[in-house]
Structures are given as structure tokens and as C-alpha cells.
Amino acid sequence: MALYCGIYQALKLGLDQDPVWFYRSDSQVVIDAVNKGYVKKDKYKLYLDKALALIPWQVDLFAKWVAEKDNQGADQVARQALHHQGQVEKFEG
């Protein structure tokens, strides 16, 4: 669930900056969900739908899987930001 919250927060912060947007993650499941626009497990559907709803039609989003060993720096930065923020936005369902 945290990974879907992460894509939502990233999109929320970044989409107004550029019409071409690159999202990289070491979660193959999340990348597949973003690229296909659906998830198999219903419990994640709300999170993915909220994230994808943020993408205006004029924005191109490219999601790519990155091996965990190649993503450790980004993972550490994300963990620090979440720790500093103190909480992750909650979704209402």
C-alpha cells in the first residue's frame, strides 16, 4: 500500500512541473499497475485510481522498473522525507 501512496504523492507534487514525467521504482508490481492502469487486488485499486486520476491528458508518464540494488539512494531519500513529514496522506474510500 505504501508504494501506491508513494506514486500518488510523487504525482501530486510533480505533474505541474513538466509535461513529460518519468517515474522509476524497484517495485515491478507498481510499475506494471501504472503502465496497465489496473491492479489485480481490489484493496489497492483505490490508491492506483487516485494516483492515475492526477495525470492530465496532456502529460506523458513513463514508468520504469529499476533493480533494488540500483535504487538504494532514492529509497533512502524517500524514507527520510516520509520520516521528516511524519505521516503519509490517508485515502478515504
N, C-alpha and C positions, 0 to 999 in steps of 0.2 A: 504494500500500500504506500509506503514512504516514497518509492520510486515514482509512482504516479503523481503524488503530491509534488515531488521534485520537478517533474516536467511541467506541471501546472504553474508552479511558482516561476520557473525559468521563462516560460512563455509569457506569463503575466508581466514580467519585468522587461523582456527583451524585444517583443514584437513591434513596438512602436519605433524602434531604433533603425530598422533596416528591412527592406522588402525581401531579402534573401536571408534565411536563417538556418544555421547548422546546429544540430543537437547530437551530441555524442554521449553514449552511455555504455557501461560494461554489462548492462542487463539486456541480453538478447530478447527476452520476453517483452520488455518495454519497447525496444526498438521495433520489434515485429508489430506490436499493438499500434504504435504511432503510424507506421508505414501502411498497415492494413486498415486502420480505423476501427478496429474492434478487438475485444478480448474474449476469451472463452469462458472465464469465470465471471459470473454476474456481479460478485462483490467488488470487482474492480471497474465495472462499466461506468458507474457514476464519475469516478475520478478521470478516466480517459475521456469521457464525453465532455466534462467540464474543461479539460485541457484543450481538446481539439476545437471546442466552441470559441476559444480565444483567437483562433487563427483566421484572420480575414481572408477573403478570396484572393486578394492581390498579393499575399505573402507566399513565397515558396519556402517550404520547410523540408530540409533534408536531414533525416535521422540515420545515424550510422552506429553500428556496434563497434566497440573498442575493447580489446582484451583487457582483463582486470589488471594485469601487470603493467600495462601501458597507461592506465587511468588512475594510478595511485595519487598523483599530485592533485588532480581535480577532485578526487574523492575526499582528500584531506581538507581542501578549501571549502567544500560543501559542508562537511561535518563541522568545521569551525564556524561557518555562517549560521548553521542551524543552532549550534550551541550558543552563539552570541545573541541570536534572535530570541531564544528561549522557548519558542513554540513554533509549530507548523500550523498554518491556517487550516481550520476544520471545515469539512464539507457538510452541508446539510443535504439529506437525501429524502 
